[in-house]
Amino acid sequence: MPSSAAAGKRSLEALLGRARAAALEVIAGGRTTTELTRRLGISAASASAHASVLRDAGLAVAQRHRNSVLHTASALVVELLA
């Protein structure tokens, strides 16, 4: 029987697509756009686009600090994943 974590990950991938689900997983702990780019192996433009879509959907929160943006999971995601 698959674990609930694996089932949850598959459900997120089905809902968001693999790339966005991976982006959400990476930013859950708080990551800059540059860190998101490195961890996912994608361009900065793609990382920014994924973060924007997640933010617009209420799944991520962004805070600008000087020249970088810190992305974190929203309270909604924290509750869903708990």
N, C-alpha and C positions, 0 to 999 in steps of 0.2 A: 504494500500500500504506500503511495507517495506521501511524503511529509507535507504538512500544511504550508510550510515555507515554500516548498517547490510548487505546490498548487497555487499559492498566492502569486508567485513570480510568473507562472504561466498565465494566470488571469490578467495580471498587469500587462504582460506582453500582448495578449489578445486585445486588450482595451486600447493601449497606447501605441503598440508597435514595439519591436525589439529595441530600436535605437532610443526611443523616448523612455521606455521602461528602464533601460540601462542608465540613461542620464539621470532619471529620478533616483535610482539606487545610489549612484555616485554622489549626488548632491545632498542626499539625506543627512550626511554628517557635516555638511557645510563645505563648499568648494568654490573656488574662484572659476571664472570662465577659462582661464589658462589651465588650471588643474583639470577641469572637465575635459578640455581639449586633449591633454596628455593621457588621461586615464582611458578615454574612449578611442583614442587614435583617430580623431576626426579634425577637420579644420576649425579654426576659431569662429568662422562664420556659421558653420553647422552647429557648433556648441552653443553659440549665442542664440541661434534660431530655436534650438530645442529648449533652452532655458526660457526663452520668451513665451513659447507655447505653453510650457508647464506653468509659468507665472500667470499667464492670461487665463488659464483654466483653474487657477486657485490652488494648484498643487505645489507651487514653489514660491518663495519669497526672495527678493533680491535687495541687497543693501550696497550702495556705492560707498567706497572708501578710497579717496584719492583717485588713482588710475585703475583701480580694479573693482570688480563687482563680486560680492560674496552671495552665492545661491545656497539656500537651505530649503528643506522640505517644510511645507506649511503645516499648521496644526492639524488640518484635515488629514493629511497623509500620515502624520504621526499617530493619529487616532485609528486610521484604517489599518495600519501595520501593526498596531498593538494587539 
